[in-house]
Amino acid sequence: MDRLERFIARRRRIVLIIWLAIVVVSIPFAGRQTENLTGGGFESAGSGSQVVSEALGRDFGRPAEMLSVVFDNRSGDAAKLAAAVDRVERDGFKDVDAVRLDPQAADAARASTDPVVIMPLVVEGDRDEAVDAATVMRENLHAGEAGDDLAVHLVGQSALWAGIQELSKEDLEQAELFGLPIVLIILLIVFGSLAAAALPLALGVAAVVVTGAIIFFLSQVYGMSTFVTNMASMLGIGVAVDYSLFILARYREELGAGHSADDARAVALRTSGMAVAFSGVTVIVALAGLFLIDATVVRSMAVGAIVVVGIAVLAAVTLLPALIAALGHRVSEPGKLIGRLKRRRPPRTGPTFWERWTAMLMRRPLPFALAATAIMLAIASPALVMKENTAAIAMFPKDFETRVGFELASEQLGGPGSLGMVELVADFRGPVDQTALSSFKGDLERLENVRAVQDPVISEDGQKALILVTPEQSPESEATVALVKRLRGLLPPTGGTLHVGGPTAQNLDDTAVISGSLWKVGLFVVVLSFLVLLVVLRSVVLPIKAVLMNALSVAASYGVLVMVFQWGWFDSVTGFESLGYVQAITPALLLAVVFGLSMDYEVFMLSRIKERYHATHDTQQAVAQGLAASAKTISSAALIMVAVFAIFAGTGVPQVKEIGVGLAVAIALDATIVRLVLVPTTMELMGDKNWWIPKWLDRVLPNMDFESSETPVTKKAEQEVATTA
């Protein structure tokens, strides 16, 4: 870090020019980052729904995906209906390869007199190709807009995810529009200087723009979910601002201690800069734990988060020092208004707020520790009854055109279950037994929540049968979920195997794959966090406590998700519409991200405490001084993180809302109750036992000193004195 700082100080113009060129080149590609993203990525290899999906095309000559155009013809205007069908035929299939229109279906739609006209399309591609085709068709047709013709809607599972893609893109633009000014205001309050406040924000924008360009290129060769842009933007702004704030705060602290600008910059980079680099790598490795979940949607979001964190670290240790060197003392000087207010304010005497806070905790550590733990456990307790799902229809606002189209089509077809038929494939492993198959169909018709059972379709090889079951309720209802579970428990006719597919079965399988892998991600990040802190702190006790406290933060965020999105306790206040469940990918993402981000605060605070312990050999004094030195910076950083996540929590897609709410709650609790109460009080209670480590382990661990207060100049002078002596 010393060598890097000296290079940047000498070549700051080159560094700034390189970064400027990278950002400028990235801007056009970042603007196109959503072009090749997919709304799919939830496939579960080897699951019953996937087996049925593959069998439909291979054995029965049917498309795995159903996609239809819905016309709202309640006005009964035949001319407008014909014009709308013509528009779909003329414009809808530009740049679309996986879906086409059957001319006979178009003629039937033109001649229809139904209040809602459903025109089926021919899907020739797989699930992801159908989603991409639906996305392009929505843009071609301006779906949901009436204009001079009738309103046109796309329906089908592929249309659902295409609609989610559009909605999440709109939310991203809105969140960034409102988020950046709010972050700037908080930074102005923290630093009291426009120059200082602008630097972290500039890094956040640079990180998000460059990551957007990288996502564009990665999506050309790797399937990436539409949610990756929201994840990268949300995490990128927060992390980049956080990392730059830590380095900038240390730089201003060193200037305030009387060091020159060069020495202050060197100390900031070799201490907080090193901690930022180490913490960033830790966050990246924690996010890599998401690759243990075999779902493209989760892995692609992990890729986006990993890239943006890496860019944020790189910007913090290269671009930020160059900007600090270019601006010099303007980074530490308050603006004119703030300067006048400071001059009018009488000089501060006595202990600061954080010194008084620490003294209060140290006097009564046990009651504070017990109270903090009880609060965290109470908030976390609802997580014990969390329900998970990957349903899509309920994610849309009620007036969004995709949801409107589904409701119109359901009414026309006779019920909400008509667009979510359950697909059964019975493999007889020999010639189909028609008698047994007929009896099996009768058994299906007598099941609860079954409206109709179509006649079986025999496969081309004569050994399999496809039976389509229409449920009474919608495919995302609890009744249909119960029906699918019951069907999977049935014995197939005359032996063989029975596979259950369709939208409901797919949701169940996707949820099972993601939630069933949560323990793997948890074990990965827990072991990783312990090993990282073991190396940094050279203690066995402190990493164990840190892991337990991080787990408390994650559990508390889960509890809040259940309260808000499953139970709907705060719908009247937040304006949310609770779904009755939590999206399945949210807990896994929160687990990896929260553990990773909590490591930042853990490293920054405990390394400062460790520094003071080495200087004083007094745990109470070290905790008091370390907390007082780091609490303000950690609180400011957490406030910015919470603000960024809360902005995304106000967007339209429940999936993004859940991530925003979960991260905001976890970081808020971690930076307050955990970091400012539990950590210092438990350290005070443990005393010197905090630093226990077996001697053999102490000898083999590397020495990671992030917060040495020595400047390079001071260290060099001390070495010269020692050499002379």
LINZI-V172431 format. One record per residue. N is the residue number from 1. PSI is psi in radians with two decimals (NA if undefined). OMEGA is omega in radians with two decimals (* if undefined). Layout:
N/PSI/OMEGA
N/PSI/OMEGA
This chain:
1/-0.64/3.08
2/-0.79/-3.14
3/-0.69/3.11
4/-0.76/-3.12
5/-0.72/3.14
6/-0.67/3.11
7/-0.80/-3.12
8/-0.68/3.13
9/-0.67/-3.12
10/-0.56/-3.01
11/0.62/-3.04
12/-0.60/3.13
13/-0.72/3.12
14/-0.76/3.13
15/-0.80/-3.14
16/-0.70/3.13
17/-0.73/3.14
18/-0.80/-3.14
19/-0.72/3.12
20/-0.74/3.13
21/-0.73/3.14
22/-0.79/-3.12
23/-0.78/-3.12
24/-0.78/3.12
25/-0.56/-3.08
26/-0.47/-3.01
27/-0.89/-3.12
28/-0.62/3.13
29/-0.63/3.08
30/-0.61/3.10
31/-0.29/-3.13
32/0.23/-3.01
33/-0.41/-3.11
34/-0.06/-3.01
35/-0.66/-3.05
36/0.23/3.09
37/2.69/-3.09
38/2.59/3.05
39/-0.06/3.12
40/-2.50/3.11
41/0.16/-3.12
42/0.11/-3.05
43/2.49/-3.14
44/1.76/-3.07
45/2.29/3.09
46/-0.08/-3.13
47/2.88/3.14
48/-0.73/-3.13
49/-0.60/3.13
50/-0.66/3.09
51/-0.76/3.13
52/-0.74/3.14
53/-0.74/3.12
54/-0.61/-3.10
55/-0.53/-3.11
56/-0.82/-3.14
57/-0.67/-3.05
58/-0.73/-2.98
59/-0.38/-3.04
60/-0.01/3.11
61/0.52/-3.13
62/2.60/3.09
63/2.56/3.12
64/-0.38/-3.11
65/2.49/3.07
66/2.29/-3.14
67/2.31/-3.11
68/2.73/3.02
69/2.31/-3.12
70/2.26/3.11
71/2.26/3.09
72/1.65/-3.02
73/0.47/-3.08
74/-0.30/3.07
75/-0.33/3.12
76/0.37/-3.12
77/1.80/-3.07
78/-0.62/-3.13
79/-0.75/3.12
80/-0.66/3.10
81/-0.80/3.13
82/-0.70/3.13
83/-0.65/3.13
84/-0.72/3.10
85/-0.73/3.11
86/-0.69/-3.13
87/-0.71/3.10
88/-0.77/-3.12
89/-0.63/-3.07
90/-0.77/-2.98
91/-0.41/-2.94
92/-0.43/-2.97
93/0.32/3.06
94/2.26/-3.14
95/0.47/3.12
96/2.17/-3.11
97/-0.55/-2.97
98/-0.13/-3.09
99/2.46/3.09
100/2.93/-3.12
101/2.27/3.04
102/2.11/-3.12
103/-0.60/3.13
104/-0.66/3.10
105/-0.64/3.11
106/-0.74/3.13
107/-0.71/3.13
108/-0.64/3.12
109/-0.70/3.14
110/-0.62/-3.06
111/-0.10/-3.05
112/2.59/3.04
113/0.19/3.14
114/2.62/3.09
115/-0.50/3.05
116/2.10/-3.08
117/2.21/-3.13
118/2.08/-3.12
119/1.83/-3.12
120/2.56/3.09
121/2.81/3.12
122/1.99/-3.13
123/2.08/-3.09
124/-0.12/-3.13
125/-3.11/3.11
126/-2.98/-3.03
127/-0.84/-3.12
128/-0.67/3.11
129/-0.62/3.11
130/-0.67/3.09
131/-0.80/-3.14
132/-0.70/3.12
133/-0.75/3.12
134/-0.62/3.12
135/-0.79/-3.14
136/-0.70/-3.13
137/-0.67/3.10
138/-0.75/3.14
139/-0.71/-3.13
140/-0.66/-3.01
141/-0.09/-3.03
142/1.00/-3.01
143/2.39/3.11
144/-0.25/3.14
145/2.25/-3.06
146/-0.91/-3.07
147/-2.40/3.12
148/-0.28/-3.12
149/-3.01/3.04
150/2.69/3.07
151/2.39/-3.10
152/2.32/3.13
153/2.57/3.00
154/2.33/3.12
155/2.73/-3.06
156/2.83/-3.13
157/-0.65/3.12
158/-0.67/3.12
159/-0.57/3.10
160/-0.89/-3.09
161/-0.49/3.03
162/-0.69/3.09
163/-0.69/3.09
164/-0.69/3.14
165/-0.78/3.14
166/-0.75/-3.11
167/-0.72/-3.14
168/-0.56/3.09
169/-0.74/3.09
170/-0.71/-3.13
171/-0.68/-3.14
172/-0.80/3.13
173/-0.72/-3.13
174/-0.75/-3.11
175/-0.74/3.13
176/-0.60/-3.14
177/-0.74/-3.11
178/-0.46/-3.03
179/-0.79/-3.06
180/-0.77/3.09
181/-0.64/3.13
182/-0.74/3.10
183/-0.71/3.13
184/-0.72/3.13
185/-0.76/3.13
186/-0.73/3.14
187/-0.65/3.08
188/-0.69/3.11
189/-0.72/-3.11
190/-0.83/-3.02
191/-0.44/-3.10
192/0.34/-3.09
193/2.26/3.13
194/-0.67/3.14
195/-0.79/-3.14
196/-0.67/-3.12
197/-0.56/-3.08
198/-0.50/-3.07
199/-0.93/3.12
200/-0.66/3.14
201/-0.69/3.11
202/-0.70/3.11
203/-0.69/3.11
204/-0.78/3.13
205/-0.77/3.14
206/-0.77/-3.12
207/-0.74/-3.11
208/-0.72/-3.13
209/-0.84/-3.13
210/-0.70/3.11
211/-0.68/3.10
212/-0.71/3.10
213/-0.73/3.13
214/-0.70/3.10
215/-0.70/3.12
216/-0.81/-3.11
217/-0.67/3.12
218/-0.64/-3.10
219/-0.24/3.08
220/-0.48/-3.04
221/-0.15/-3.05
222/2.24/-3.14
223/2.13/-3.09
224/2.41/-3.09
225/2.66/3.10
226/-0.41/-3.12
227/-0.18/-3.07
228/-0.58/-3.12
229/-0.73/3.10
230/-0.74/-3.13
231/-0.79/-3.11
232/-0.74/-3.13
233/-0.80/-3.13
234/-0.89/-3.09
235/-0.63/-3.07
236/-0.82/3.14
237/-0.82/-3.11
238/-0.83/-3.08
239/-0.79/-3.12
240/-0.75/3.11
241/-0.73/3.13
242/-0.90/-3.08
243/-0.77/-3.13
244/-0.58/3.12
245/-0.73/3.13
246/-0.79/-3.13
247/-0.76/-3.12
248/-0.69/3.12
249/-0.70/3.12
250/-0.65/3.10
251/-0.81/3.13
252/-0.60/3.09
253/-0.74/-3.14
254/-0.65/3.06
255/-0.71/3.12
256/-0.43/3.11
257/0.01/3.06
258/0.07/3.12
259/2.73/3.07
260/2.88/-3.13
261/-0.70/-3.14
262/-0.80/-3.14
263/-0.70/3.14
264/-0.72/3.13
265/-0.69/3.13
266/-0.77/3.13
267/-0.75/-3.13
268/-0.69/-3.09
269/-0.66/-3.08
270/-0.27/3.11
271/-1.36/-3.13
272/-0.60/3.11
273/-0.73/3.10
274/-0.70/3.11
275/-0.67/3.09
276/-0.81/-3.14
277/-0.78/-3.12
278/-0.75/3.13
279/-0.71/3.12
280/-0.75/3.09
281/-0.67/3.12
282/-0.75/3.09
283/-0.73/-3.14
284/-0.80/-3.13
285/-0.66/3.10
286/-0.75/3.11
287/-0.52/3.10
288/-0.36/3.07
289/-0.37/3.12
290/-0.31/3.09
291/-0.15/3.05
292/-0.21/3.09
293/2.13/-3.06
294/1.18/3.10
295/2.18/-3.08
296/-0.66/-3.09
297/-0.70/-3.14
298/-0.76/-3.10
299/-0.66/3.14
300/-0.63/3.07
301/-0.62/3.07
302/-0.71/3.12
303/-0.83/3.13
304/-0.75/-3.14
305/-0.71/3.14
306/-0.78/-3.13
307/-0.81/-3.06
308/-0.60/3.08
309/-0.74/3.10
310/-0.77/3.10
311/-0.68/3.14
312/-0.73/3.11
313/-0.80/-3.14
314/-0.73/3.12
315/-0.65/-3.09
316/-0.59/-3.06
317/-0.03/3.08
318/-1.01/-3.11
319/-0.78/-3.10
320/-0.84/3.10
321/-0.62/3.11
322/-0.72/3.10
323/-0.69/3.10
324/-0.76/3.13
325/-0.63/-3.13
326/-0.64/-3.09
327/-0.44/3.09
328/-2.33/-3.04
329/-0.22/3.11
330/-0.41/3.12
331/-0.54/-3.08
332/-0.24/-3.10
333/2.31/3.12
334/2.76/3.06
335/2.99/-3.05
336/-0.79/-3.12
337/-0.83/-3.14
338/-0.69/-3.14
339/-0.73/3.13
340/-0.69/3.12
341/-0.69/3.13
342/-0.68/-3.14
343/-0.57/3.13
344/-0.44/-3.10
345/2.35/3.13
346/2.62/-3.13
347/2.45/-3.11
348/2.34/3.07
349/2.68/3.12
350/-3.09/-3.08
351/2.66/3.09
352/3.03/3.12
353/-0.78/-3.08
354/-0.55/3.06
355/-0.71/3.09
356/-0.70/3.13
357/-0.81/-3.13
358/-0.74/3.14
359/-0.69/3.12
360/-0.75/3.12
361/-0.72/-3.08
362/-0.46/-3.14
363/-0.59/-3.10
364/1.15/-3.05
365/-0.67/-3.05
366/-0.87/3.11
367/-0.70/3.13
368/-0.72/-3.13
369/-0.76/-3.14
370/-0.74/-3.14
371/-0.75/3.14
372/-0.74/3.13
373/-0.73/-3.14
374/-0.71/3.13
375/-0.80/-3.13
376/-0.73/3.14
377/-0.66/3.13
378/-0.74/3.12
379/-0.60/-3.07
380/-0.35/-2.98
381/-0.65/3.12
382/-0.34/-3.13
383/-0.33/-3.13
384/-0.37/-3.12
385/0.49/-3.13
386/2.35/3.02
387/2.40/-3.11
388/2.62/-3.13
389/2.88/3.05
390/0.42/-3.11
391/2.69/-3.01
392/-0.66/-3.01
393/-0.74/-3.09
394/-0.20/3.13
395/-0.26/-3.09
396/2.53/2.92
397/2.67/-3.05
398/-0.47/-3.10
399/0.10/3.14
400/2.46/-2.94
401/-0.59/-3.14
402/-0.79/3.13
403/-0.68/3.10
404/-0.76/3.13
405/-0.73/3.12
406/-0.72/-3.12
407/-0.69/3.09
408/-0.81/-3.12
409/-0.68/-3.14
410/-0.75/3.12
411/-0.72/-3.11
412/-0.64/-3.08
413/-0.07/3.01
414/0.09/3.11
415/2.79/-3.08
416/-0.34/-3.12
417/-0.11/-3.04
418/-0.47/3.12
419/0.17/3.13
420/0.88/-3.10
421/2.50/3.08
422/2.27/-3.08
423/2.10/3.12
424/2.26/3.05
425/1.97/3.11
426/2.08/3.14
427/1.89/-3.09
428/-0.24/-3.09
429/0.63/-3.13
430/-3.01/3.13
431/2.43/-3.12
432/2.31/3.07
433/1.79/-3.04
434/-0.62/-3.14
435/-0.83/3.13
436/-0.63/-3.12
437/-0.70/3.12
438/-0.72/3.11
439/-0.67/3.14
440/-0.68/3.10
441/-0.71/3.11
442/-0.69/3.10
443/-0.68/-3.14
444/-0.70/-3.10
445/-0.42/-3.11
446/-0.06/-3.13
447/2.64/3.10
448/2.52/3.11
449/0.38/3.06
450/2.08/3.14
451/-0.66/-3.11
452/2.65/3.06
453/2.09/-3.13
454/2.75/3.11
455/2.46/-3.12
456/2.56/3.06
457/2.23/-3.09
458/2.45/-3.12
459/2.91/-3.09
460/-0.55/3.13
461/-0.02/3.07
462/0.19/-3.08
463/-0.10/-3.11
464/2.72/3.11
465/2.39/3.09
466/2.19/3.12
467/2.20/3.13
468/2.17/-3.10
469/2.18/3.10
470/2.02/3.13
471/2.82/3.08
472/-0.69/-3.05
473/2.98/-3.12
474/2.76/-3.10
475/-0.30/-3.11
476/0.10/-3.13
477/2.75/3.12
478/-0.58/3.14
479/-0.73/3.14
480/-0.61/3.04
481/-0.77/3.12
482/-0.65/3.11
483/-0.80/-3.13
484/-0.74/3.12
485/-0.68/3.12
486/-0.71/3.12
487/-0.65/3.13
488/-0.28/3.09
489/-0.08/3.14
490/2.63/3.03
491/2.38/3.11
492/2.69/-3.14
493/2.26/3.10
494/0.89/3.09
495/-2.68/-3.11
496/-2.67/-3.11
497/2.66/3.12
498/2.14/3.12
499/2.45/-3.10
500/2.22/3.13
501/-2.88/-3.06
502/3.03/-3.06
503/-0.76/-3.11
504/-0.78/3.12
505/-0.67/3.11
506/-0.76/3.10
507/-0.75/3.13
508/-0.76/-3.12
509/-0.74/3.13
510/-0.74/3.13
511/-0.73/-3.12
512/-0.71/-3.14
513/-0.79/-3.07
514/-0.91/-3.11
515/-0.52/3.12
516/-0.31/3.12
517/0.04/-3.08
518/-0.63/-3.12
519/-0.56/3.12
520/-0.79/3.12
521/-0.76/3.14
522/-0.82/3.14
523/-0.71/-3.13
524/-0.89/-3.06
525/-0.55/3.11
526/-0.85/3.13
527/-0.75/3.13
528/-0.84/-3.12
529/-0.74/3.13
530/-0.80/-3.10
531/-0.70/3.14
532/-0.86/-3.11
533/-0.51/3.07
534/-0.73/3.13
535/-0.77/-3.06
536/-0.77/-2.99
537/-0.23/-3.11
538/0.91/3.13
539/2.52/3.07
540/-0.61/-3.06
541/-0.84/-3.08
542/-0.76/3.10
543/-0.65/3.12
544/-0.80/3.11
545/-0.71/-3.11
546/-0.74/3.13
547/-0.76/3.13
548/-0.70/-3.14
549/-0.66/3.06
550/-0.70/3.10
551/-0.63/3.07
552/-0.74/3.13
553/-0.76/3.13
554/-0.81/-3.13
555/-0.67/3.12
556/-0.68/3.10
557/-0.65/3.05
558/-0.77/3.14
559/-0.73/3.13
560/-0.66/3.09
561/-0.73/3.11
562/-0.79/3.13
563/-0.77/-3.00
564/-0.87/-2.95
565/-0.41/3.13
566/-0.80/-3.11
567/-0.39/3.11
568/0.55/-3.09
569/-0.59/-2.99
570/0.40/-3.12
571/-0.71/-3.10
572/-0.45/-3.13
573/-0.79/-3.05
574/-0.36/-3.05
575/0.13/3.11
576/2.81/2.99
577/1.77/-3.06
578/2.49/-3.06
579/-0.27/-3.06
580/0.09/3.11
581/3.02/3.08
582/2.39/3.11
583/2.37/-2.95
584/-0.55/-3.07
585/-0.24/-3.08
586/-0.86/-3.11
587/-0.70/-3.13
588/-0.77/3.12
589/-0.77/3.14
590/-0.72/-3.11
591/-0.87/-3.10
592/-0.80/-3.06
593/-0.79/-3.10
594/-0.75/3.10
595/-0.70/3.14
596/-0.82/-3.12
597/-0.61/3.11
598/-0.50/3.10
599/-0.58/3.10
600/-0.95/-3.10
601/-0.64/3.13
602/-0.82/-3.12
603/-0.79/-3.09
604/-0.76/-3.10
605/-0.88/-3.05
606/-0.49/3.08
607/-0.60/3.05
608/-0.70/3.08
609/-0.73/3.13
610/-0.72/3.11
611/-0.80/-3.13
612/-0.54/3.11
613/-0.70/3.10
614/-0.52/-3.14
615/-0.60/-3.03
616/-0.42/-3.04
617/0.53/3.11
618/1.96/-3.05
619/-0.79/-3.11
620/-0.78/3.13
621/-0.69/3.14
622/-0.76/3.12
623/-0.78/-3.12
624/-0.83/-3.10
625/-0.72/3.14
626/-0.71/3.11
627/-0.77/3.14
628/-0.60/-3.09
629/-0.50/-3.02
630/-0.28/-2.99
631/-0.75/-3.10
632/-0.78/-3.12
633/-0.76/-3.14
634/-0.75/3.14
635/-0.73/3.12
636/-0.78/3.13
637/-0.74/3.14
638/-0.66/3.12
639/-0.72/3.12
640/-0.78/3.10
641/-0.85/-3.11
642/-0.71/3.13
643/-0.78/-3.14
644/-0.83/-3.11
645/-0.65/-3.14
646/-0.59/3.10
647/-0.75/3.11
648/-0.45/3.09
649/-0.31/3.13
650/0.15/-3.14
651/-3.11/-2.97
652/-0.48/-3.06
653/2.13/-3.13
654/-0.60/3.12
655/-0.81/3.13
656/-0.66/3.07
657/-0.81/-3.09
658/-0.76/3.12
659/-0.76/3.13
660/-0.83/3.13
661/-0.81/-3.11
662/-0.79/3.14
663/-0.72/3.14
664/-0.79/-3.14
665/-0.80/-3.10
666/-0.79/-3.13
667/-0.70/3.13
668/-0.82/3.14
669/-0.68/-3.12
670/-0.69/-3.08
671/-0.22/-3.13
672/-1.35/-3.06
673/-0.78/-3.10
674/-0.98/-2.99
675/-0.60/-3.04
676/-0.13/3.11
677/-1.04/-3.04
678/-0.81/-3.10
679/-0.94/-3.11
680/-0.68/-3.10
681/-0.73/3.11
682/-0.57/3.06
683/-0.68/3.09
684/-0.70/-3.14
685/-0.62/-3.10
686/-0.44/3.13
687/-2.39/-3.10
688/-0.26/3.11
689/-0.35/3.09
690/-0.57/-2.97
691/0.28/-3.09
692/2.37/3.06
693/2.39/3.11
694/2.49/-3.07
695/-0.70/-3.12
696/-0.64/3.12
697/-0.64/3.12
698/-0.58/-3.11
699/-0.54/-3.04
700/-0.31/-3.11
701/2.49/3.05
702/2.74/-3.13
703/1.87/-3.13
704/1.73/-3.10
705/1.67/-3.07
706/-0.46/-2.94
707/0.61/3.04
708/2.31/-3.10
709/0.01/-3.12
710/2.34/3.01
711/2.78/3.09
712/-0.64/-3.13
713/-0.81/-3.14
714/-0.76/-3.11
715/-0.72/3.14
716/-0.73/3.14
717/-0.74/3.13
718/-0.68/3.12
719/-0.67/3.12
720/-0.69/3.11
721/-0.75/-3.14
722/-0.67/3.13
723/-0.75/3.13
724/-0.74/-3.14
725/NA/*
